[in-house]
Amino acid sequence: MCGLAAGLDRRNGWTIAEHAGEVSPDGMQRLLRRAEFDVDGVRDDVRELVVGHLGDPDA
């Protein structure tokens, strides 16, 4: 996410991987292609993080 939000001139596998300190885009590409995500779990984790730092827990 940081690579996507960074002020990179180009956002592709190589530039995002380099921004993250990687030597090749292989790990980033595997993450995007093959990783399985628990969408509801990620949503809940992000909500908890945001509420904990910024917001109202009743929102």
N, CA, C and O atoms as a Tripos MOL2 file, in Angstrom:
@<TRIPOS>MOLECULE
protein
  236   235    59     0     0
PROTEIN
NO_CHARGES

@<TRIPOS>ATOM
      1 N           0.8150   -1.1810    0.0000 N.3       1 MET1
      2 CA          0.0000    0.0000    0.0000 C.3       1 MET1
      3 C           0.8670    1.2550    0.0000 C.2       1 MET1
      4 O           0.5450    2.2370   -0.6680 O.2       1 MET1
      5 N           1.9530    1.2190    0.7420 N.am      2 CYS2
      6 CA          2.8260    2.3990    0.7760 C.3       2 CYS2
      7 C           3.3850    2.7070   -0.6030 C.2       2 CYS2
      8 O           3.5090    3.8710   -0.9830 O.2       2 CYS2
      9 N           3.7240    1.6650   -1.3530 N.am      3 GLY3
     10 CA          4.2430    1.8700   -2.7030 C.3       3 GLY3
     11 C           3.2110    2.4940   -3.6100 C.2       3 GLY3
     12 O           3.5430    3.3310   -4.4500 O.2       3 GLY3
     13 N           1.9550    2.0960   -3.4500 N.am      4 LEU4
     14 CA          0.8960    2.6800   -4.2730 C.3       4 LEU4
     15 C           0.6320    4.1250   -3.8840 C.2       4 LEU4
     16 O           0.2870    4.9410   -4.7380 O.2       4 LEU4
     17 N           0.7910    4.4500   -2.6110 N.am      5 ALA5
     18 CA          0.5350    5.8140   -2.1480 C.3       5 ALA5
     19 C           1.7550    6.7180   -2.2920 C.2       5 ALA5
     20 O           1.6360    7.9380   -2.1810 O.2       5 ALA5
     21 N           2.9160    6.1370   -2.5370 N.am      6 ALA6
     22 CA          4.1490    6.9270   -2.6570 C.3       6 ALA6
     23 C           4.1090    7.7810   -3.9170 C.2       6 ALA6
     24 O           3.3740    7.4800   -4.8580 O.2       6 ALA6
     25 N           4.8830    8.8200   -3.9290 N.am      7 GLY7
     26 CA          4.9330    9.7090   -5.0810 C.3       7 GLY7
     27 C           5.8350    9.1890   -6.1790 C.2       7 GLY7
     28 O           6.6940    9.9190   -6.6730 O.2       7 GLY7
     29 N           5.6530    7.9440   -6.5670 N.am      8 LEU8
     30 CA          6.4610    7.3520   -7.6280 C.3       8 LEU8
     31 C           5.9630    7.8410   -8.9850 C.2       8 LEU8
     32 O           4.7580    7.9670   -9.2020 O.2       8 LEU8
     33 N           6.9010    8.1170   -9.9000 N.am      9 ASP9
     34 CA          6.5060    8.5310  -11.2440 C.3       9 ASP9
     35 C           5.7350    7.4190  -11.9470 C.2       9 ASP9
     36 O           4.7470    7.6740  -12.6360 O.2       9 ASP9
     37 N           6.1950    6.1910  -11.7680 N.am     10 ARG10
     38 CA          5.5260    5.0320  -12.3640 C.3      10 ARG10
     39 C           5.2370    4.0360  -11.2550 C.2      10 ARG10
     40 O           6.0740    3.8090  -10.3810 O.2      10 ARG10
     41 N           4.0720    3.4540  -11.2920 N.am     11 ARG11
     42 CA          3.7130    2.4460  -10.2950 C.3      11 ARG11
     43 C           3.5240    1.1160  -11.0130 C.2      11 ARG11
     44 O           2.4690    0.8410  -11.5840 O.2      11 ARG11
     45 N           4.5620    0.3070  -10.9690 N.am     12 ASN12
     46 CA          4.4800   -1.0400  -11.5290 C.3      12 ASN12
     47 C           5.2110   -1.9760  -10.5770 C.2      12 ASN12
     48 O           5.7250   -1.5380   -9.5480 O.2      12 ASN12
     49 N           5.2590   -3.2490  -10.9100 N.am     13 GLY13
     50 CA          5.8790   -4.2210  -10.0140 C.3      13 GLY13
     51 C           7.2980   -3.8740   -9.6230 C.2      13 GLY13
     52 O           7.6770   -4.0050   -8.4590 O.2      13 GLY13
     53 N           8.0910   -3.4300  -10.5940 N.am     14 TRP14
     54 CA          9.4860   -3.1020  -10.3040 C.3      14 TRP14
     55 C           9.6010   -1.8870   -9.3870 C.2      14 TRP14
     56 O          10.3140   -1.9410   -8.3850 O.2      14 TRP14
     57 N           8.9200   -0.8060   -9.7070 N.am     15 THR15
     58 CA          9.0890    0.4150   -8.9150 C.3      15 THR15
     59 C           8.5410    0.2520   -7.5030 C.2      15 THR15
     60 O           9.1210    0.7650   -6.5460 O.2      15 THR15
     61 N           7.4270   -0.4580   -7.3710 N.am     16 ILE16
     62 CA          6.8680   -0.6790   -6.0350 C.3      16 ILE16
     63 C           7.7870   -1.5850   -5.2230 C.2      16 ILE16
     64 O           7.9970   -1.3400   -4.0350 O.2      16 ILE16
     65 N           8.3370   -2.6240   -5.8420 N.am     17 ALA17
     66 CA          9.2720   -3.5130   -5.1440 C.3      17 ALA17
     67 C          10.5300   -2.7610   -4.7280 C.2      17 ALA17
     68 O          11.0000   -2.9210   -3.6010 O.2      17 ALA17
     69 N          11.0740   -1.9520   -5.6130 N.am     18 GLU18
     70 CA         12.2630   -1.1610   -5.2690 C.3      18 GLU18
     71 C          11.9580   -0.2070   -4.1230 C.2      18 GLU18
     72 O          12.7770   -0.0420   -3.2190 O.2      18 GLU18
     73 N          10.7980    0.4170   -4.1530 N.am     19 HIS19
     74 CA         10.4000    1.3320   -3.0750 C.3      19 HIS19
     75 C          10.3290    0.5920   -1.7320 C.2      19 HIS19
     76 O          10.6190    1.1640   -0.6820 O.2      19 HIS19
     77 N           9.9410   -0.6810   -1.7830 N.am     20 ALA20
     78 CA          9.8390   -1.5020   -0.5740 C.3      20 ALA20
     79 C          11.1830   -2.1070   -0.1670 C.2      20 ALA20
     80 O          11.2670   -2.8050    0.8440 O.2      20 ALA20
     81 N          12.2440   -1.8400   -0.9570 N.am     21 GLY21
     82 CA         13.5640   -2.3540   -0.6180 C.3      21 GLY21
     83 C          13.8590   -3.7330   -1.1760 C.2      21 GLY21
     84 O          14.8460   -4.3580   -0.7880 O.2      21 GLY21
     85 N          13.0200   -4.2160   -2.0810 N.am     22 GLU22
     86 CA         13.2300   -5.5290   -2.6880 C.3      22 GLU22
     87 C          14.1410   -5.3980   -3.9030 C.2      22 GLU22
     88 O          14.2460   -4.3260   -4.4990 O.2      22 GLU22
     89 N          14.8030   -6.5040   -4.2660 N.am     23 VAL23
     90 CA         15.7000   -6.4790   -5.4270 C.3      23 VAL23
     91 C          14.9940   -6.8850   -6.7170 C.2      23 VAL23
     92 O          15.5130   -6.6450   -7.8070 O.2      23 VAL23
     93 N          13.8240   -7.4940   -6.6050 N.am     24 SER24
     94 CA         13.0450   -7.8580   -7.7880 C.3      24 SER24
     95 C          11.5630   -7.7920   -7.4220 C.2      24 SER24
     96 O          11.2180   -7.7470   -6.2410 O.2      24 SER24
     97 N          10.6960   -7.7850   -8.4160 N.am     25 PRO25
     98 CA          9.2630   -7.7060   -8.1350 C.3      25 PRO25
     99 C           8.6100   -9.0580   -7.8500 C.2      25 PRO25
    100 O           7.3920   -9.1280   -7.6880 O.2      25 PRO25
    101 N           9.3920  -10.1220   -7.7860 N.am     26 ASP26
    102 CA          8.8210  -11.4680   -7.6610 C.3      26 ASP26
    103 C           7.8730  -11.6140   -6.4680 C.2      26 ASP26
    104 O           6.7780  -12.1570   -6.6100 O.2      26 ASP26
    105 N           8.2830  -11.1390   -5.3130 N.am     27 GLY27
    106 CA          7.4390  -11.2600   -4.1220 C.3      27 GLY27
    107 C           6.1550  -10.4670   -4.2400 C.2      27 GLY27
    108 O           5.0890  -10.9460   -3.8540 O.2      27 GLY27
    109 N           6.2460   -9.2680   -4.7670 N.am     28 MET28
    110 CA          5.0550   -8.4310   -4.9550 C.3      28 MET28
    111 C           4.0990   -9.0820   -5.9530 C.2      28 MET28
    112 O           2.8860   -9.0970   -5.7420 O.2      28 MET28
    113 N           4.6480   -9.6130   -7.0270 N.am     29 GLN29
    114 CA          3.8060  -10.2440   -8.0390 C.3      29 GLN29
    115 C           3.1310  -11.4980   -7.4910 C.2      29 GLN29
    116 O           1.9630  -11.7530   -7.7860 O.2      29 GLN29
    117 N           3.8600  -12.2840   -6.6930 N.am     30 ARG30
    118 CA          3.2610  -13.4700   -6.0860 C.3      30 ARG30
    119 C           2.1290  -13.0630   -5.1520 C.2      30 ARG30
    120 O           1.0690  -13.6890   -5.1350 O.2      30 ARG30
    121 N           2.3630  -12.0090   -4.3770 N.am     31 LEU31
    122 CA          1.3300  -11.5290   -3.4650 C.3      31 LEU31
    123 C           0.0590  -11.1730   -4.2290 C.2      31 LEU31
    124 O          -1.0390  -11.5410   -3.8120 O.2      31 LEU31
    125 N           0.1980  -10.4730   -5.3250 N.am     32 LEU32
    126 CA         -0.9690  -10.0370   -6.0860 C.3      32 LEU32
    127 C          -1.6320  -11.1700   -6.8630 C.2      32 LEU32
    128 O          -2.8480  -11.1620   -7.0540 O.2      32 LEU32
    129 N          -0.8470  -12.1370   -7.3060 N.am     33 ARG33
    130 CA         -1.3860  -13.2200   -8.1330 C.3      33 ARG33
    131 C          -1.9510  -14.3810   -7.3400 C.2      33 ARG33
    132 O          -3.0090  -14.9100   -7.6810 O.2      33 ARG33
    133 N          -1.2580  -14.7820   -6.2880 N.am     34 ARG34
    134 CA         -1.5780  -16.0730   -5.6750 C.3      34 ARG34
    135 C          -2.0090  -16.0300   -4.2220 C.2      34 ARG34
    136 O          -2.5850  -16.9960   -3.7220 O.2      34 ARG34
    137 N          -1.7480  -14.9550   -3.5510 N.am     35 ALA35
    138 CA         -2.0930  -14.9060   -2.1310 C.3      35 ALA35
    139 C          -3.6100  -14.9020   -1.9590 C.2      35 ALA35
    140 O          -4.3310  -14.2970   -2.7520 O.2      35 ALA35
    141 N          -4.0810  -15.5690   -0.9370 N.am     36 GLU36
    142 CA         -5.5010  -15.5760   -0.6130 C.3      36 GLU36
    143 C          -5.7180  -14.6480    0.5720 C.2      36 GLU36
    144 O          -4.9670  -14.6730    1.5470 O.2      36 GLU36
    145 N          -6.7380  -13.8460    0.4740 N.am     37 PHE37
    146 CA         -7.0240  -12.8630    1.5100 C.3      37 PHE37
    147 C          -8.3660  -13.1580    2.1580 C.2      37 PHE37
    148 O          -9.3150  -13.5720    1.4920 O.2      37 PHE37
    149 N          -8.4310  -12.9420    3.4470 N.am     38 ASP38
    150 CA         -9.6960  -12.9660    4.1740 C.3      38 ASP38
    151 C         -10.2060  -11.5280    4.1380 C.2      38 ASP38
    152 O          -9.8410  -10.7140    4.9860 O.2      38 ASP38
    153 N         -11.0390  -11.2220    3.1650 N.am     39 VAL39
    154 CA        -11.4760   -9.8490    2.9290 C.3      39 VAL39
    155 C         -12.1470   -9.2640    4.1660 C.2      39 VAL39
    156 O         -11.8710   -8.1210    4.5330 O.2      39 VAL39
    157 N         -13.0150  -10.0210    4.8070 N.am     40 ASP40
    158 CA        -13.6950   -9.5170    5.9980 C.3      40 ASP40
    159 C         -12.7110   -9.2930    7.1380 C.2      40 ASP40
    160 O         -12.8310   -8.3190    7.8810 O.2      40 ASP40
    161 N         -11.7480  -10.1820    7.2780 N.am     41 GLY41
    162 CA        -10.7370  -10.0230    8.3230 C.3      41 GLY41
    163 C          -9.8650   -8.8060    8.1000 C.2      41 GLY41
    164 O          -9.5510   -8.0830    9.0440 O.2      41 GLY41
    165 N          -9.4720   -8.5750    6.8560 N.am     42 VAL42
    166 CA         -8.6640   -7.3920    6.5360 C.3      42 VAL42
    167 C          -9.4650   -6.1320    6.8230 C.2      42 VAL42
    168 O          -8.9530   -5.1870    7.4240 O.2      42 VAL42
    169 N         -10.7300   -6.1190    6.3890 N.am     43 ARG43
    170 CA        -11.5930   -4.9650    6.6530 C.3      43 ARG43
    171 C         -11.6810   -4.6910    8.1580 C.2      43 ARG43
    172 O         -11.5550   -3.5440    8.5880 O.2      43 ARG43
    173 N         -11.8930   -5.7250    8.9470 N.am     44 ASP44
    174 CA        -12.0090   -5.5600   10.3910 C.3      44 ASP44
    175 C         -10.7120   -5.0590   11.0020 C.2      44 ASP44
    176 O         -10.7340   -4.2080   11.8920 O.2      44 ASP44
    177 N          -9.5850   -5.5750   10.5370 N.am     45 ASP45
    178 CA         -8.2870   -5.1270   11.0520 C.3      45 ASP45
    179 C          -8.0340   -3.6650   10.7180 C.2      45 ASP45
    180 O          -7.5600   -2.9070   11.5640 O.2      45 ASP45
    181 N          -8.3480   -3.2650    9.4910 N.am     46 VAL46
    182 CA         -8.1440   -1.8700    9.0910 C.3      46 VAL46
    183 C          -9.0640   -0.9580    9.8910 C.2      46 VAL46
    184 O          -8.6410    0.1090   10.3370 O.2      46 VAL46
    185 N         -10.3080   -1.3600   10.0760 N.am     47 ARG47
    186 CA        -11.2450   -0.5590   10.8630 C.3      47 ARG47
    187 C         -10.7330   -0.3800   12.2910 C.2      47 ARG47
    188 O         -10.7700    0.7210   12.8390 O.2      47 ARG47
    189 N         -10.2610   -1.4590   12.8780 N.am     48 GLU48
    190 CA         -9.7400   -1.4010   14.2430 C.3      48 GLU48
    191 C          -8.5470   -0.4480   14.3340 C.2      48 GLU48
    192 O          -8.4410    0.3320   15.2800 O.2      48 GLU48
    193 N          -7.6630   -0.5140   13.3620 N.am     49 LEU49
    194 CA         -6.4990    0.3650   13.3300 C.3      49 LEU49
    195 C          -6.9180    1.8270   13.2010 C.2      49 LEU49
    196 O          -6.4180    2.6830   13.9310 O.2      49 LEU49
    197 N          -7.8220    2.1110   12.2870 N.am     50 VAL50
    198 CA         -8.2620    3.4910   12.0650 C.3      50 VAL50
    199 C          -9.0060    4.0250   13.2800 C.2      50 VAL50
    200 O          -8.7350    5.1380   13.7290 O.2      50 VAL50
    201 N          -9.9300    3.2530   13.8130 N.am     51 VAL51
    202 CA        -10.6880    3.6990   14.9820 C.3      51 VAL51
    203 C          -9.7530    3.9150   16.1620 C.2      51 VAL51
    204 O          -9.9160    4.8720   16.9190 O.2      51 VAL51
    205 N          -8.7770    3.0330   16.3220 N.am     52 GLY52
    206 CA         -7.8360    3.1570   17.4300 C.3      52 GLY52
    207 C          -6.9860    4.4070   17.3640 C.2      52 GLY52
    208 O          -6.5800    4.9400   18.3970 O.2      52 GLY52
    209 N          -6.7110    4.8820   16.1520 N.am     53 HIS53
    210 CA         -5.8540    6.0510   15.9990 C.3      53 HIS53
    211 C          -6.6120    7.3350   15.7060 C.2      53 HIS53
    212 O          -6.1390    8.4200   16.0430 O.2      53 HIS53
    213 N          -7.7700    7.2310   15.0890 N.am     54 LEU54
    214 CA         -8.4320    8.4400   14.6050 C.3      54 LEU54
    215 C          -9.8640    8.6360   15.0530 C.2      54 LEU54
    216 O         -10.3110    9.7700   15.2270 O.2      54 LEU54
    217 N         -10.5830    7.5560   15.2390 N.am     55 GLY55
    218 CA        -12.0220    7.7390   15.2490 C.3      55 GLY55
    219 C         -12.7730    7.3310   16.4830 C.2      55 GLY55
    220 O         -12.2160    7.0110   17.5330 O.2      55 GLY55
    221 N         -14.0560    7.3610   16.2950 N.am     56 ASP56
    222 CA        -15.0340    7.0160   17.3070 C.3      56 ASP56
    223 C         -15.3700    5.5280   17.1790 C.2      56 ASP56
    224 O         -15.7970    5.0930   16.1100 O.2      56 ASP56
    225 N         -15.1900    4.7460   18.2280 N.am     57 PRO57
    226 CA        -15.4490    3.3110   18.1320 C.3      57 PRO57
    227 C         -16.9100    2.9750   17.8440 C.2      57 PRO57
    228 O         -17.2080    1.8550   17.4290 O.2      57 PRO57
    229 N         -17.8290    3.9200   18.0550 N.am     58 ASP58
    230 CA        -19.2430    3.6810   17.7760 C.3      58 ASP58
    231 C         -19.6310    4.0330   16.3480 C.2      58 ASP58
    232 O         -20.7870    3.8630   15.9630 O.2      58 ASP58
    233 N         -18.6750    4.5240   15.5550 N.am     59 ALA59
    234 CA        -18.9930    4.9360   14.1720 C.3      59 ALA59
    235 C         -19.1670    3.7370   13.2820 C.2      59 ALA59
    236 O         -19.4370    3.8870   12.0900 O.2      59 ALA59
@<TRIPOS>BOND
     1     1     2 1
     2     2     3 1
     3     3     4 2
     4     3     5 am
     5     5     6 1
     6     6     7 1
     7     7     8 2
     8     7     9 am
     9     9    10 1
    10    10    11 1
    11    11    12 2
    12    11    13 am
    13    13    14 1
    14    14    15 1
    15    15    16 2
    16    15    17 am
    17    17    18 1
    18    18    19 1
    19    19    20 2
    20    19    21 am
    21    21    22 1
    22    22    23 1
    23    23    24 2
    24    23    25 am
    25    25    26 1
    26    26    27 1
    27    27    28 2
    28    27    29 am
    29    29    30 1
    30    30    31 1
    31    31    32 2
    32    31    33 am
    33    33    34 1
    34    34    35 1
    35    35    36 2
    36    35    37 am
    37    37    38 1
    38    38    39 1
    39    39    40 2
    40    39    41 am
    41    41    42 1
    42    42    43 1
    43    43    44 2
    44    43    45 am
    45    45    46 1
    46    46    47 1
    47    47    48 2
    48    47    49 am
    49    49    50 1
    50    50    51 1
    51    51    52 2
    52    51    53 am
    53    53    54 1
    54    54    55 1
    55    55    56 2
    56    55    57 am
    57    57    58 1
    58    58    59 1
    59    59    60 2
    60    59    61 am
    61    61    62 1
    62    62    63 1
    63    63    64 2
    64    63    65 am
    65    65    66 1
    66    66    67 1
    67    67    68 2
    68    67    69 am
    69    69    70 1
    70    70    71 1
    71    71    72 2
    72    71    73 am
    73    73    74 1
    74    74    75 1
    75    75    76 2
    76    75    77 am
    77    77    78 1
    78    78    79 1
    79    79    80 2
    80    79    81 am
    81    81    82 1
    82    82    83 1
    83    83    84 2
    84    83    85 am
    85    85    86 1
    86    86    87 1
    87    87    88 2
    88    87    89 am
    89    89    90 1
    90    90    91 1
    91    91    92 2
    92    91    93 am
    93    93    94 1
    94    94    95 1
    95    95    96 2
    96    95    97 am
    97    97    98 1
    98    98    99 1
    99    99   100 2
   100    99   101 am
   101   101   102 1
   102   102   103 1
   103   103   104 2
   104   103   105 am
   105   105   106 1
   106   106   107 1
   107   107   108 2
   108   107   109 am
   109   109   110 1
   110   110   111 1
   111   111   112 2
   112   111   113 am
   113   113   114 1
   114   114   115 1
   115   115   116 2
   116   115   117 am
   117   117   118 1
   118   118   119 1
   119   119   120 2
   120   119   121 am
   121   121   122 1
   122   122   123 1
   123   123   124 2
   124   123   125 am
   125   125   126 1
   126   126   127 1
   127   127   128 2
   128   127   129 am
   129   129   130 1
   130   130   131 1
   131   131   132 2
   132   131   133 am
   133   133   134 1
   134   134   135 1
   135   135   136 2
   136   135   137 am
   137   137   138 1
   138   138   139 1
   139   139   140 2
   140   139   141 am
   141   141   142 1
   142   142   143 1
   143   143   144 2
   144   143   145 am
   145   145   146 1
   146   146   147 1
   147   147   148 2
   148   147   149 am
   149   149   150 1
   150   150   151 1
   151   151   152 2
   152   151   153 am
   153   153   154 1
   154   154   155 1
   155   155   156 2
   156   155   157 am
   157   157   158 1
   158   158   159 1
   159   159   160 2
   160   159   161 am
   161   161   162 1
   162   162   163 1
   163   163   164 2
   164   163   165 am
   165   165   166 1
   166   166   167 1
   167   167   168 2
   168   167   169 am
   169   169   170 1
   170   170   171 1
   171   171   172 2
   172   171   173 am
   173   173   174 1
   174   174   175 1
   175   175   176 2
   176   175   177 am
   177   177   178 1
   178   178   179 1
   179   179   180 2
   180   179   181 am
   181   181   182 1
   182   182   183 1
   183   183   184 2
   184   183   185 am
   185   185   186 1
   186   186   187 1
   187   187   188 2
   188   187   189 am
   189   189   190 1
   190   190   191 1
   191   191   192 2
   192   191   193 am
   193   193   194 1
   194   194   195 1
   195   195   196 2
   196   195   197 am
   197   197   198 1
   198   198   199 1
   199   199   200 2
   200   199   201 am
   201   201   202 1
   202   202   203 1
   203   203   204 2
   204   203   205 am
   205   205   206 1
   206   206   207 1
   207   207   208 2
   208   207   209 am
   209   209   210 1
   210   210   211 1
   211   211   212 2
   212   211   213 am
   213   213   214 1
   214   214   215 1
   215   215   216 2
   216   215   217 am
   217   217   218 1
   218   218   219 1
   219   219   220 2
   220   219   221 am
   221   221   222 1
   222   222   223 1
   223   223   224 2
   224   223   225 am
   225   225   226 1
   226   226   227 1
   227   227   228 2
   228   227   229 am
   229   229   230 1
   230   230   231 1
   231   231   232 2
   232   231   233 am
   233   233   234 1
   234   234   235 1
   235   235   236 2
@<TRIPOS>SUBSTRUCTURE
     1 MET1         2 RESIDUE 1 A MET
     2 CYS2         6 RESIDUE 1 A CYS
     3 GLY3        10 RESIDUE 1 A GLY
     4 LEU4        14 RESIDUE 1 A LEU
     5 ALA5        18 RESIDUE 1 A ALA
     6 ALA6        22 RESIDUE 1 A ALA
     7 GLY7        26 RESIDUE 1 A GLY
     8 LEU8        30 RESIDUE 1 A LEU
     9 ASP9        34 RESIDUE 1 A ASP
    10 ARG10       38 RESIDUE 1 A ARG
    11 ARG11       42 RESIDUE 1 A ARG
    12 ASN12       46 RESIDUE 1 A ASN
    13 GLY13       50 RESIDUE 1 A GLY
    14 TRP14       54 RESIDUE 1 A TRP
    15 THR15       58 RESIDUE 1 A THR
    16 ILE16       62 RESIDUE 1 A ILE
    17 ALA17       66 RESIDUE 1 A ALA
    18 GLU18       70 RESIDUE 1 A GLU
    19 HIS19       74 RESIDUE 1 A HIS
    20 ALA20       78 RESIDUE 1 A ALA
    21 GLY21       82 RESIDUE 1 A GLY
    22 GLU22       86 RESIDUE 1 A GLU
    23 VAL23       90 RESIDUE 1 A VAL
    24 SER24       94 RESIDUE 1 A SER
    25 PRO25       98 RESIDUE 1 A PRO
    26 ASP26      102 RESIDUE 1 A ASP
    27 GLY27      106 RESIDUE 1 A GLY
    28 MET28      110 RESIDUE 1 A MET
    29 GLN29      114 RESIDUE 1 A GLN
    30 ARG30      118 RESIDUE 1 A ARG
    31 LEU31      122 RESIDUE 1 A LEU
    32 LEU32      126 RESIDUE 1 A LEU
    33 ARG33      130 RESIDUE 1 A ARG
    34 ARG34      134 RESIDUE 1 A ARG
    35 ALA35      138 RESIDUE 1 A ALA
    36 GLU36      142 RESIDUE 1 A GLU
    37 PHE37      146 RESIDUE 1 A PHE
    38 ASP38      150 RESIDUE 1 A ASP
    39 VAL39      154 RESIDUE 1 A VAL
    40 ASP40      158 RESIDUE 1 A ASP
    41 GLY41      162 RESIDUE 1 A GLY
    42 VAL42      166 RESIDUE 1 A VAL
    43 ARG43      170 RESIDUE 1 A ARG
    44 ASP44      174 RESIDUE 1 A ASP
    45 ASP45      178 RESIDUE 1 A ASP
    46 VAL46      182 RESIDUE 1 A VAL
    47 ARG47      186 RESIDUE 1 A ARG
    48 GLU48      190 RESIDUE 1 A GLU
    49 LEU49      194 RESIDUE 1 A LEU
    50 VAL50      198 RESIDUE 1 A VAL
    51 VAL51      202 RESIDUE 1 A VAL
    52 GLY52      206 RESIDUE 1 A GLY
    53 HIS53      210 RESIDUE 1 A HIS
    54 LEU54      214 RESIDUE 1 A LEU
    55 GLY55      218 RESIDUE 1 A GLY
    56 ASP56      222 RESIDUE 1 A ASP
    57 PRO57      226 RESIDUE 1 A PRO
    58 ASP58      230 RESIDUE 1 A ASP
    59 ALA59      234 RESIDUE 1 A ALA
